[in-house]
Amino acid sequence: MTRPLLLVHGQTFDQTYWSASTPLIASPTEALDLPSHGEAEDLRPGDYDAFGRAVADAVQANPAPEVCLLGHSLGALAVVEALILLNHRGTLDQVDRVMLLGTVGEPDDEAAALQRGFADLVAEHGLADPILSGLIARWFDASWLARHDGLAIVRELQAQSTPSRIEAVCRILAERPTLCDRLPAELPPITLVQLTRDQSTPPESAASVRDALKPAQVIDIEGPHLWPTQDPEAFAELVNVWLR
């Protein structure tokens, strides 16, 4: 049976993040917009649970008896929150398998300070080219950026990310609760993809979450944070093998 794949993007992006890779994926795909991203409604102040609800509601709305979930960065966090919520709803069996890339670690003071600092920066200056260029240098390999206009590519993928939306998401994430102590005892099979050149969510920062999730498989990919955009063909090949 072919199970649909639900794709969940990272912070500041939207469902178009997957546009280069979805035509190469063998299974039917559905790309979601998280709250305050893309076409989705804006977050209410303090409504961190909205991220997990968006994914859980999409799982339950899908007509297929089982779906596969794939989340990247904030999307990985939203997927795990959805698993917790689906377990509470008694519908966790609708998820066949899960892939997580760039998994976010447990919240701590440093991570919260980074989110608040970025919120303050965007509130004052917007997502000006110098700010975004600094992020892009962390998101892609330098050798790839030497051949591609990273700024233009990311601007297109972030077309609906206004400064007010980015600020709201950052302030909510700065207050997010711990994750590991809320995980269900039983989870669907999880494949954890560690991007070894990831400067935004390095694998070592998510060690406690990785251990708590007890992944069935851990795959190391020599790539940066936005590896699915940098190499959509390799990403799609990885996903197709995982879905078989």
CYANA upper distance limits for C-alpha pairs under 8 A (distance plus 0.5 A):
  2 THR  CA     27 SER  CA      6.99
  2 THR  CA     28 PRO  CA      8.42
  3 ARG  CA     27 SER  CA      7.34
  3 ARG  CA     28 PRO  CA      7.83
  3 ARG  CA     64 ALA  CA      7.61
  3 ARG  CA     66 GLU  CA      6.75
  3 ARG  CA     67 VAL  CA      5.83
  3 ARG  CA     68 CYS  CA      7.10
  4 PRO  CA     27 SER  CA      6.49
  4 PRO  CA     28 PRO  CA      5.34
  4 PRO  CA     29 THR  CA      6.11
  4 PRO  CA     30 GLU  CA      7.85
  4 PRO  CA     64 ALA  CA      7.78
  4 PRO  CA     66 GLU  CA      8.21
  4 PRO  CA     67 VAL  CA      5.71
  4 PRO  CA     68 CYS  CA      6.72
  5 LEU  CA     27 SER  CA      7.19
  5 LEU  CA     28 PRO  CA      6.68
  5 LEU  CA     29 THR  CA      5.21
  5 LEU  CA     30 GLU  CA      6.70
  5 LEU  CA     67 VAL  CA      6.47
  5 LEU  CA     68 CYS  CA      5.23
  5 LEU  CA     69 LEU  CA      6.33
  5 LEU  CA     70 LEU  CA      7.70
  6 LEU  CA     29 THR  CA      6.38
  6 LEU  CA     30 GLU  CA      5.33
  6 LEU  CA     31 ALA  CA      6.27
  6 LEU  CA     32 LEU  CA      7.63
  6 LEU  CA     59 VAL  CA      8.38
  6 LEU  CA     67 VAL  CA      7.61
  6 LEU  CA     68 CYS  CA      6.64
  6 LEU  CA     69 LEU  CA      5.47
  6 LEU  CA     70 LEU  CA      6.69
  7 LEU  CA     15 GLN  CA      8.34
  7 LEU  CA     18 TRP  CA      8.22
  7 LEU  CA     29 THR  CA      7.70
  7 LEU  CA     30 GLU  CA      6.65
  7 LEU  CA     31 ALA  CA      5.14
  7 LEU  CA     32 LEU  CA      6.71
  7 LEU  CA     69 LEU  CA      6.75
  7 LEU  CA     70 LEU  CA      5.47
  7 LEU  CA     71 GLY  CA      6.44
  8 VAL  CA     15 GLN  CA      7.73
  8 VAL  CA     31 ALA  CA      6.71
  8 VAL  CA     32 LEU  CA      6.07
  8 VAL  CA     33 ASP  CA      7.70
  8 VAL  CA     34 LEU  CA      7.94
  8 VAL  CA     55 VAL  CA      8.34
  8 VAL  CA     69 LEU  CA      8.33
  8 VAL  CA     70 LEU  CA      6.67
  8 VAL  CA     71 GLY  CA      5.08
  8 VAL  CA     72 HIS  CA      6.96
  8 VAL  CA     75 GLY  CA      5.26
  8 VAL  CA     76 ALA  CA      7.78
  8 VAL  CA     78 ALA  CA      8.32
  8 VAL  CA     79 VAL  CA      8.03
  9 HIS  CA     13 PHE  CA      6.80
  9 HIS  CA     14 ASP  CA      6.30
  9 HIS  CA     15 GLN  CA      6.74
  9 HIS  CA     17 TYR  CA      6.98
  9 HIS  CA     18 TRP  CA      8.17
  9 HIS  CA     31 ALA  CA      8.40
  9 HIS  CA     32 LEU  CA      7.85
  9 HIS  CA     33 ASP  CA      7.83
  9 HIS  CA     34 LEU  CA      8.05
  9 HIS  CA     71 GLY  CA      6.72
  9 HIS  CA     72 HIS  CA      6.12
  9 HIS  CA     73 SER  CA      7.92
  9 HIS  CA     74 LEU  CA      7.52
  9 HIS  CA     75 GLY  CA      5.43
 10 GLY  CA     14 ASP  CA      7.88
 10 GLY  CA     71 GLY  CA      8.10
 10 GLY  CA     72 HIS  CA      5.91
 10 GLY  CA     73 SER  CA      5.51
 10 GLY  CA     74 LEU  CA      5.03
 10 GLY  CA     75 GLY  CA      5.37
 10 GLY  CA     76 ALA  CA      8.25
 11 GLN  CA     73 SER  CA      7.66
 11 GLN  CA     74 LEU  CA      5.92
 11 GLN  CA     75 GLY  CA      7.99
 12 THR  CA     37 HIS  CA      7.24
 12 THR  CA    158 GLN  CA      6.75
 12 THR  CA    161 SER  CA      6.28
 12 THR  CA    166 ILE  CA      6.82
 13 PHE  CA     17 TYR  CA      6.74
 13 PHE  CA     37 HIS  CA      7.07
 13 PHE  CA     38 GLY  CA      7.87
 13 PHE  CA    157 LEU  CA      6.55
 13 PHE  CA    158 GLN  CA      5.63
 13 PHE  CA    161 SER  CA      7.46
 14 ASP  CA     32 LEU  CA      7.93
 14 ASP  CA     33 ASP  CA      5.82
 14 ASP  CA     34 LEU  CA      7.65
 14 ASP  CA     37 HIS  CA      6.00
 14 ASP  CA     38 GLY  CA      5.44
 14 ASP  CA    157 LEU  CA      7.60
 14 ASP  CA    158 GLN  CA      7.54
 14 ASP  CA    160 GLN  CA      8.43
 15 GLN  CA     19 SER  CA      8.10
 15 GLN  CA     31 ALA  CA      5.60
 15 GLN  CA     32 LEU  CA      5.91
 15 GLN  CA     33 ASP  CA      5.83
 15 GLN  CA     38 GLY  CA      7.39
 16 THR  CA     31 ALA  CA      8.33
 16 THR  CA    157 LEU  CA      6.67
 17 TYR  CA    157 LEU  CA      6.37
 17 TYR  CA    229 THR  CA      7.87
 18 TRP  CA     22 THR  CA      6.43
 18 TRP  CA     31 ALA  CA      7.79
 18 TRP  CA    228 PRO  CA      8.28
 18 TRP  CA    229 THR  CA      8.11
 19 SER  CA     23 PRO  CA      7.92
 20 ALA  CA    229 THR  CA      7.74
 20 ALA  CA    232 PRO  CA      6.57
 21 SER  CA     25 ILE  CA      7.21
 21 SER  CA    228 PRO  CA      8.02
 21 SER  CA    229 THR  CA      8.42
 21 SER  CA    232 PRO  CA      5.39
 21 SER  CA    233 GLU  CA      7.04
 21 SER  CA    235 PHE  CA      7.69
 21 SER  CA    236 ALA  CA      6.23
 22 THR  CA     29 THR  CA      7.34
 22 THR  CA    236 ALA  CA      7.85
 24 LEU  CA    233 GLU  CA      7.62
 24 LEU  CA    236 ALA  CA      6.34
 24 LEU  CA    237 GLU  CA      8.36
 25 ILE  CA     29 THR  CA      8.28
 25 ILE  CA    236 ALA  CA      6.01
 25 ILE  CA    237 GLU  CA      8.03
 25 ILE  CA    239 VAL  CA      7.56
 25 ILE  CA    240 ASN  CA      6.55
 26 ALA  CA    240 ASN  CA      6.76
 27 SER  CA    240 ASN  CA      8.31
 27 SER  CA    243 LEU  CA      8.33
 32 LEU  CA     55 VAL  CA      8.16
 32 LEU  CA     58 ALA  CA      8.47
 33 ASP  CA     37 HIS  CA      6.25
 33 ASP  CA     38 GLY  CA      6.09
 33 ASP  CA     39 GLU  CA      6.97
 33 ASP  CA     40 ALA  CA      6.17
 34 LEU  CA     38 GLY  CA      7.99
 34 LEU  CA     40 ALA  CA      6.77
 34 LEU  CA     51 PHE  CA      6.60
 34 LEU  CA     54 ALA  CA      6.91
 34 LEU  CA     55 VAL  CA      8.36
 34 LEU  CA     75 GLY  CA      8.49
 35 PRO  CA     40 ALA  CA      5.65
 35 PRO  CA     41 GLU  CA      6.06
 35 PRO  CA     42 ASP  CA      6.03
 35 PRO  CA     43 LEU  CA      6.16
 35 PRO  CA     50 ALA  CA      7.24
 35 PRO  CA     51 PHE  CA      6.87
 35 PRO  CA     54 ALA  CA      7.79
 36 SER  CA     40 ALA  CA      6.46
 36 SER  CA     41 GLU  CA      6.29
 36 SER  CA     42 ASP  CA      4.64
 36 SER  CA     43 LEU  CA      6.08
 36 SER  CA    161 SER  CA      8.43
 36 SER  CA    165 ARG  CA      6.13
 36 SER  CA    166 ILE  CA      8.28
 36 SER  CA    169 VAL  CA      7.65
 37 HIS  CA     41 GLU  CA      8.20
 37 HIS  CA     42 ASP  CA      8.03
 37 HIS  CA    160 GLN  CA      7.29
 37 HIS  CA    161 SER  CA      6.83
 37 HIS  CA    165 ARG  CA      7.95
 38 GLY  CA    160 GLN  CA      5.92
 38 GLY  CA    161 SER  CA      7.63
 39 GLU  CA    160 GLN  CA      8.42
 42 ASP  CA    165 ARG  CA      7.76
 43 LEU  CA     47 ASP  CA      6.90
 43 LEU  CA     50 ALA  CA      7.72
 43 LEU  CA    168 ALA  CA      7.90
 43 LEU  CA    169 VAL  CA      8.11
 45 PRO  CA    168 ALA  CA      7.94
 45 PRO  CA    172 ILE  CA      7.79
 46 GLY  CA    172 ILE  CA      6.08
 47 ASP  CA    172 ILE  CA      7.62
 48 TYR  CA    172 ILE  CA      6.42
 48 TYR  CA    173 LEU  CA      7.50
 48 TYR  CA    176 ARG  CA      7.06
 49 ASP  CA     53 ARG  CA      6.74
 49 ASP  CA     81 GLU  CA      8.27
 50 ALA  CA     54 ALA  CA      6.55
 51 PHE  CA     55 VAL  CA      7.33
 51 PHE  CA     78 ALA  CA      5.72
 51 PHE  CA     81 GLU  CA      8.01
 51 PHE  CA     82 ALA  CA      8.39
 52 GLY  CA     56 ALA  CA      6.60
 52 GLY  CA     78 ALA  CA      5.23
 52 GLY  CA     79 VAL  CA      6.88
 52 GLY  CA     80 VAL  CA      7.94
 52 GLY  CA     81 GLU  CA      5.13
 52 GLY  CA     82 ALA  CA      4.76
 52 GLY  CA     83 LEU  CA      8.45
 52 GLY  CA     85 LEU  CA      7.56
 53 ARG  CA     57 ASP  CA      6.29
 53 ARG  CA     81 GLU  CA      8.41
 53 ARG  CA     82 ALA  CA      6.71
 53 ARG  CA     85 LEU  CA      7.77
 54 ALA  CA     58 ALA  CA      6.77
 54 ALA  CA     82 ALA  CA      8.37
 55 VAL  CA     59 VAL  CA      6.80
 55 VAL  CA     78 ALA  CA      7.33
 55 VAL  CA     79 VAL  CA      6.89
 55 VAL  CA     82 ALA  CA      6.21
 56 ALA  CA     60 GLN  CA      6.84
 56 ALA  CA     79 VAL  CA      8.47
 56 ALA  CA     82 ALA  CA      5.31
 56 ALA  CA     83 LEU  CA      7.78
 56 ALA  CA     85 LEU  CA      7.30
 56 ALA  CA     86 LEU  CA      6.61
 57 ASP  CA     61 ALA  CA      6.49
 58 ALA  CA     62 ASN  CA      6.64
 59 VAL  CA     67 VAL  CA      7.39
 59 VAL  CA     94 GLN  CA      7.70
 59 VAL  CA     95 VAL  CA      8.11
 60 GLN  CA     91 THR  CA      8.35
 60 GLN  CA     94 GLN  CA      8.03
 62 ASN  CA     67 VAL  CA      8.36
 65 PRO  CA     94 GLN  CA      6.61
 66 GLU  CA     93 ASP  CA      7.94
 66 GLU  CA     94 GLN  CA      4.99
 66 GLU  CA     95 VAL  CA      5.94
 66 GLU  CA     96 ASP  CA      6.17
 67 VAL  CA     94 GLN  CA      6.77
 67 VAL  CA     95 VAL  CA      5.62
 67 VAL  CA     96 ASP  CA      6.18
 67 VAL  CA     97 ARG  CA      8.02
 68 CYS  CA     95 VAL  CA      6.33
 68 CYS  CA     96 ASP  CA      5.95
 68 CYS  CA     97 ARG  CA      5.58
 68 CYS  CA     98 VAL  CA      6.35
 69 LEU  CA     79 VAL  CA      7.59
 69 LEU  CA     95 VAL  CA      7.70
 69 LEU  CA     97 ARG  CA      6.99
 69 LEU  CA     98 VAL  CA      5.28
 69 LEU  CA     99 MET  CA      6.80
 70 LEU  CA     75 GLY  CA      8.36
 70 LEU  CA     76 ALA  CA      7.63
 70 LEU  CA     79 VAL  CA      7.92
 70 LEU  CA     98 VAL  CA      6.29
 70 LEU  CA     99 MET  CA      5.18
 70 LEU  CA    100 LEU  CA      6.32
 70 LEU  CA    101 LEU  CA      8.37
 71 GLY  CA     75 GLY  CA      4.77
 71 GLY  CA     76 ALA  CA      4.43
 71 GLY  CA     77 LEU  CA      7.93
 71 GLY  CA     78 ALA  CA      7.89
 71 GLY  CA     79 VAL  CA      6.53
 71 GLY  CA     99 MET  CA      7.08
 71 GLY  CA    100 LEU  CA      5.66
 71 GLY  CA    101 LEU  CA      6.81
 72 HIS  CA     76 ALA  CA      5.19
 72 HIS  CA     77 LEU  CA      8.41
 72 HIS  CA    100 LEU  CA      6.50
 72 HIS  CA    101 LEU  CA      5.16
 72 HIS  CA    102 GLY  CA      6.18
 72 HIS  CA    103 THR  CA      7.37
 73 SER  CA     77 LEU  CA      7.06
 73 SER  CA    100 LEU  CA      8.41
 73 SER  CA    101 LEU  CA      6.76
 73 SER  CA    102 GLY  CA      5.21
 73 SER  CA    103 THR  CA      5.76
 73 SER  CA    104 VAL  CA      6.42
 73 SER  CA    201 THR  CA      7.79
 74 LEU  CA     78 ALA  CA      6.66
 74 LEU  CA    103 THR  CA      8.23
 74 LEU  CA    104 VAL  CA      7.46
 75 GLY  CA     79 VAL  CA      6.60
 76 ALA  CA     80 VAL  CA      6.87
 76 ALA  CA    100 LEU  CA      5.73
 76 ALA  CA    101 LEU  CA      6.97
 76 ALA  CA    102 GLY  CA      7.76
 76 ALA  CA    103 THR  CA      6.18
 76 ALA  CA    104 VAL  CA      7.71
 77 LEU  CA     81 GLU  CA      6.73
 77 LEU  CA    103 THR  CA      7.28
 77 LEU  CA    104 VAL  CA      6.79
 78 ALA  CA     82 ALA  CA      6.58
 79 VAL  CA     83 LEU  CA      6.83
 80 VAL  CA     84 ILE  CA      7.00
 81 GLU  CA     85 LEU  CA      6.83
 82 ALA  CA     86 LEU  CA      6.41
 83 LEU  CA     87 ASN  CA      6.58
 83 LEU  CA     92 LEU  CA      6.99
 83 LEU  CA    184 PRO  CA      8.44
 83 LEU  CA    187 LEU  CA      8.17
 84 ILE  CA     88 HIS  CA      6.96
 84 ILE  CA    182 ARG  CA      7.57
 84 ILE  CA    183 LEU  CA      6.46
 84 ILE  CA    184 PRO  CA      6.74
 85 LEU  CA     89 ARG  CA      6.74
 86 LEU  CA     90 GLY  CA      6.55
 86 LEU  CA     91 THR  CA      5.65
 86 LEU  CA     92 LEU  CA      5.32
 87 ASN  CA     91 THR  CA      6.50
 87 ASN  CA     92 LEU  CA      5.39
 87 ASN  CA    184 PRO  CA      7.33
 92 LEU  CA    188 PRO  CA      8.49
 93 ASP  CA    188 PRO  CA      8.33
 95 VAL  CA    188 PRO  CA      7.16
 96 ASP  CA    188 PRO  CA      6.74
 96 ASP  CA    189 PRO  CA      7.93
 97 ARG  CA    188 PRO  CA      5.92
 97 ARG  CA    189 PRO  CA      5.56
 97 ARG  CA    190 ILE  CA      6.57
 97 ARG  CA    191 THR  CA      8.50
 98 VAL  CA    188 PRO  CA      7.38
 98 VAL  CA    189 PRO  CA      6.77
 98 VAL  CA    190 ILE  CA      5.24
 98 VAL  CA    191 THR  CA      6.66
 99 MET  CA    190 ILE  CA      6.29
 99 MET  CA    191 THR  CA      5.21
 99 MET  CA    192 LEU  CA      6.40
 99 MET  CA    193 VAL  CA      7.72
100 LEU  CA    190 ILE  CA      8.00
100 LEU  CA    191 THR  CA      6.89
100 LEU  CA    192 LEU  CA      5.54
100 LEU  CA    193 VAL  CA      6.47
101 LEU  CA    192 LEU  CA      6.84
101 LEU  CA    193 VAL  CA      5.37
101 LEU  CA    194 GLN  CA      6.84
101 LEU  CA    195 LEU  CA      7.81
102 GLY  CA    193 VAL  CA      7.52
102 GLY  CA    194 GLN  CA      6.77
102 GLY  CA    195 LEU  CA      6.91
102 GLY  CA    198 ASP  CA      7.94
102 GLY  CA    201 THR  CA      6.13
102 GLY  CA    202 PRO  CA      7.74
102 GLY  CA    203 PRO  CA      7.76
102 GLY  CA    225 HIS  CA      7.14
103 THR  CA    192 LEU  CA      8.36
103 THR  CA    194 GLN  CA      8.28
103 THR  CA    201 THR  CA      7.20
103 THR  CA    203 PRO  CA      7.97
103 THR  CA    206 ALA  CA      6.82
104 VAL  CA    201 THR  CA      6.59
104 VAL  CA    205 SER  CA      7.94
104 VAL  CA    206 ALA  CA      6.25
104 VAL  CA    209 VAL  CA      8.39
105 GLY  CA    201 THR  CA      8.31
105 GLY  CA    205 SER  CA      5.98
105 GLY  CA    206 ALA  CA      4.31
105 GLY  CA    207 ALA  CA      7.56
105 GLY  CA    208 SER  CA      7.53
105 GLY  CA    209 VAL  CA      6.38
106 GLU  CA    178 THR  CA      6.36
106 GLU  CA    179 LEU  CA      6.90
106 GLU  CA    180 CYS  CA      8.13
106 GLU  CA    206 ALA  CA      7.35
106 GLU  CA    208 SER  CA      7.70
106 GLU  CA    209 VAL  CA      7.07
107 PRO  CA    111 ALA  CA      6.63
107 PRO  CA    112 ALA  CA      7.37
107 PRO  CA    174 ALA  CA      8.40
107 PRO  CA    176 ARG  CA      7.35
107 PRO  CA    177 PRO  CA      7.46
107 PRO  CA    178 THR  CA      6.59
108 ASP  CA    112 ALA  CA      6.70
109 ASP  CA    113 ALA  CA      6.54
110 GLU  CA    114 LEU  CA      6.76
111 ALA  CA    115 GLN  CA      6.88
111 ALA  CA    174 ALA  CA      7.63
112 ALA  CA    116 ARG  CA      6.72
112 ALA  CA    173 LEU  CA      7.83
112 ALA  CA    174 ALA  CA      4.68
112 ALA  CA    175 GLU  CA      7.39
113 ALA  CA    117 GLY  CA      6.39
113 ALA  CA    174 ALA  CA      7.60
114 LEU  CA    118 PHE  CA      6.59
115 GLN  CA    119 ALA  CA      6.62
115 GLN  CA    170 CYS  CA      5.52
115 GLN  CA    171 ARG  CA      7.02
115 GLN  CA    173 LEU  CA      7.40
115 GLN  CA    174 ALA  CA      5.97
116 ARG  CA    120 ASP  CA      6.69
116 ARG  CA    170 CYS  CA      6.85
116 ARG  CA    171 ARG  CA      6.35
116 ARG  CA    174 ALA  CA      6.78
117 GLY  CA    121 LEU  CA      6.69
118 PHE  CA    122 VAL  CA      6.60
118 PHE  CA    167 GLU  CA      8.10
118 PHE  CA    170 CYS  CA      7.67
119 ALA  CA    123 ALA  CA      6.51
119 ALA  CA    166 ILE  CA      7.55
119 ALA  CA    167 GLU  CA      4.93
119 ALA  CA    168 ALA  CA      8.00
119 ALA  CA    170 CYS  CA      6.12
119 ALA  CA    171 ARG  CA      7.02
120 ASP  CA    124 GLU  CA      6.76
120 ASP  CA    167 GLU  CA      7.85
121 LEU  CA    125 HIS  CA      6.49
121 LEU  CA    126 GLY  CA      7.75
122 VAL  CA    126 GLY  CA      4.82
122 VAL  CA    127 LEU  CA      6.30
122 VAL  CA    163 PRO  CA      6.34
122 VAL  CA    166 ILE  CA      7.95
122 VAL  CA    167 GLU  CA      6.95
123 ALA  CA    163 PRO  CA      6.88
123 ALA  CA    164 SER  CA      7.46
123 ALA  CA    167 GLU  CA      6.92
126 GLY  CA    163 PRO  CA      5.74
127 LEU  CA    131 ILE  CA      6.64
127 LEU  CA    132 LEU  CA      6.61
127 LEU  CA    163 PRO  CA      6.94
128 ALA  CA    132 LEU  CA      6.76
129 ASP  CA    133 SER  CA      6.29
129 ASP  CA    151 LEU  CA      8.27
130 PRO  CA    134 GLY  CA      6.78
131 ILE  CA    135 LEU  CA      7.15
132 LEU  CA    136 ILE  CA      6.64
132 LEU  CA    151 LEU  CA      7.84
133 SER  CA    137 ALA  CA      6.76
133 SER  CA    151 LEU  CA      6.99
134 GLY  CA    138 ARG  CA      7.38
135 LEU  CA    139 TRP  CA      6.69
136 ILE  CA    140 PHE  CA      6.60
136 ILE  CA    150 GLY  CA      7.20
136 ILE  CA    151 LEU  CA      7.62
136 ILE  CA    154 VAL  CA      8.47
137 ALA  CA    141 ASP  CA      7.82
137 ALA  CA    142 ALA  CA      7.45
137 ALA  CA    145 LEU  CA      8.50
138 ARG  CA    198 ASP  CA      8.16
138 ARG  CA    199 GLN  CA      6.16
138 ARG  CA    200 SER  CA      7.25
138 ARG  CA    224 PRO  CA      8.21
138 ARG  CA    225 HIS  CA      7.98
139 TRP  CA    198 ASP  CA      7.71
139 TRP  CA    199 GLN  CA      7.50
139 TRP  CA    200 SER  CA      7.56
139 TRP  CA    224 PRO  CA      6.41
139 TRP  CA    225 HIS  CA      5.38
139 TRP  CA    226 LEU  CA      5.85
140 PHE  CA    144 TRP  CA      7.33
140 PHE  CA    145 LEU  CA      7.26
140 PHE  CA    224 PRO  CA      5.92
140 PHE  CA    225 HIS  CA      7.09
140 PHE  CA    226 LEU  CA      6.51
140 PHE  CA    227 TRP  CA      7.64
140 PHE  CA    230 GLN  CA      7.41
141 ASP  CA    145 LEU  CA      6.88
141 ASP  CA    223 GLY  CA      8.11
141 ASP  CA    224 PRO  CA      6.65
142 ALA  CA    146 ALA  CA      6.71
143 SER  CA    147 ARG  CA      7.55
144 TRP  CA    148 HIS  CA      6.76
144 TRP  CA    230 GLN  CA      7.84
145 LEU  CA    149 ASP  CA      7.04
145 LEU  CA    150 GLY  CA      6.46
149 ASP  CA    153 ILE  CA      6.85
150 GLY  CA    154 VAL  CA      6.58
151 LEU  CA    155 ARG  CA      6.50
152 ALA  CA    156 GLU  CA      6.79
153 ILE  CA    157 LEU  CA      6.93
154 VAL  CA    158 GLN  CA      6.50
155 ARG  CA    159 ALA  CA      6.47
161 SER  CA    165 ARG  CA      6.77
161 SER  CA    166 ILE  CA      6.94
162 THR  CA    166 ILE  CA      6.80
163 PRO  CA    167 GLU  CA      6.52
164 SER  CA    168 ALA  CA      6.66
165 ARG  CA    169 VAL  CA      6.78
166 ILE  CA    170 CYS  CA      6.70
167 GLU  CA    171 ARG  CA      6.73
168 ALA  CA    172 ILE  CA      6.82
169 VAL  CA    173 LEU  CA      6.64
170 CYS  CA    174 ALA  CA      6.63
171 ARG  CA    175 GLU  CA      7.39
172 ILE  CA    176 ARG  CA      7.03
178 THR  CA    182 ARG  CA      8.25
179 LEU  CA    183 LEU  CA      7.31
179 LEU  CA    209 VAL  CA      8.09
180 CYS  CA    208 SER  CA      8.30
180 CYS  CA    209 VAL  CA      6.71
180 CYS  CA    212 ALA  CA      6.46
180 CYS  CA    213 LEU  CA      8.36
183 LEU  CA    212 ALA  CA      8.41
183 LEU  CA    213 LEU  CA      8.29
187 LEU  CA    213 LEU  CA      8.39
189 PRO  CA    215 PRO  CA      7.25
189 PRO  CA    216 ALA  CA      6.21
190 ILE  CA    213 LEU  CA      8.07
190 ILE  CA    214 LYS  CA      8.22
190 ILE  CA    215 PRO  CA      5.28
190 ILE  CA    216 ALA  CA      6.00
190 ILE  CA    217 GLN  CA      7.25
191 THR  CA    215 PRO  CA      6.19
191 THR  CA    216 ALA  CA      6.45
191 THR  CA    217 GLN  CA      5.25
191 THR  CA    218 VAL  CA      6.32
191 THR  CA    219 ILE  CA      7.90
192 LEU  CA    210 ARG  CA      8.15
192 LEU  CA    215 PRO  CA      6.79
192 LEU  CA    217 GLN  CA      6.76
192 LEU  CA    218 VAL  CA      5.28
192 LEU  CA    219 ILE  CA      6.71
193 VAL  CA    218 VAL  CA      6.41
193 VAL  CA    219 ILE  CA      5.28
193 VAL  CA    220 ASP  CA      6.42
193 VAL  CA    221 ILE  CA      7.41
194 GLN  CA    202 PRO  CA      8.42
194 GLN  CA    203 PRO  CA      6.21
194 GLN  CA    218 VAL  CA      7.71
194 GLN  CA    219 ILE  CA      6.56
194 GLN  CA    220 ASP  CA      5.32
194 GLN  CA    221 ILE  CA      6.56
195 LEU  CA    202 PRO  CA      7.70
195 LEU  CA    203 PRO  CA      7.37
195 LEU  CA    220 ASP  CA      6.62
195 LEU  CA    221 ILE  CA      5.50
195 LEU  CA    222 GLU  CA      6.40
195 LEU  CA    223 GLY  CA      5.73
195 LEU  CA    224 PRO  CA      6.49
195 LEU  CA    225 HIS  CA      7.11
195 LEU  CA    227 TRP  CA      8.28
196 THR  CA    202 PRO  CA      7.47
196 THR  CA    203 PRO  CA      7.29
196 THR  CA    220 ASP  CA      7.00
196 THR  CA    221 ILE  CA      6.52
196 THR  CA    222 GLU  CA      5.64
196 THR  CA    223 GLY  CA      6.45
196 THR  CA    224 PRO  CA      7.44
197 ARG  CA    202 PRO  CA      7.78
197 ARG  CA    222 GLU  CA      6.67
197 ARG  CA    223 GLY  CA      5.70
197 ARG  CA    224 PRO  CA      5.07
197 ARG  CA    225 HIS  CA      7.62
198 ASP  CA    202 PRO  CA      5.45
198 ASP  CA    203 PRO  CA      8.00
198 ASP  CA    223 GLY  CA      7.26
198 ASP  CA    224 PRO  CA      4.83
198 ASP  CA    225 HIS  CA      4.96
199 GLN  CA    224 PRO  CA      7.50
199 GLN  CA    225 HIS  CA      7.11
200 SER  CA    225 HIS  CA      6.84
201 THR  CA    205 SER  CA      7.15
201 THR  CA    206 ALA  CA      8.13
201 THR  CA    225 HIS  CA      7.64
202 PRO  CA    206 ALA  CA      7.83
203 PRO  CA    207 ALA  CA      7.20
206 ALA  CA    210 ARG  CA      6.56
207 ALA  CA    211 ASP  CA      6.69
208 SER  CA    212 ALA  CA      6.70
209 VAL  CA    213 LEU  CA      6.60
210 ARG  CA    214 LYS  CA      6.97
210 ARG  CA    215 PRO  CA      7.49
211 ASP  CA    215 PRO  CA      8.16
223 GLY  CA    227 TRP  CA      5.96
226 LEU  CA    230 GLN  CA      6.70
227 TRP  CA    231 ASP  CA      6.29
227 TRP  CA    232 PRO  CA      8.06
227 TRP  CA    235 PHE  CA      8.03
228 PRO  CA    232 PRO  CA      5.48
228 PRO  CA    234 ALA  CA      8.32
228 PRO  CA    235 PHE  CA      5.89
231 ASP  CA    235 PHE  CA      6.80
232 PRO  CA    236 ALA  CA      6.47
233 GLU  CA    237 GLU  CA      6.69
234 ALA  CA    238 LEU  CA      6.74
235 PHE  CA    239 VAL  CA      6.81
236 ALA  CA    240 ASN  CA      6.58
237 GLU  CA    241 VAL  CA      6.80
238 LEU  CA    242 TRP  CA      6.78
239 VAL  CA    243 LEU  CA      6.64
240 ASN  CA    244 ARG  CA      6.94
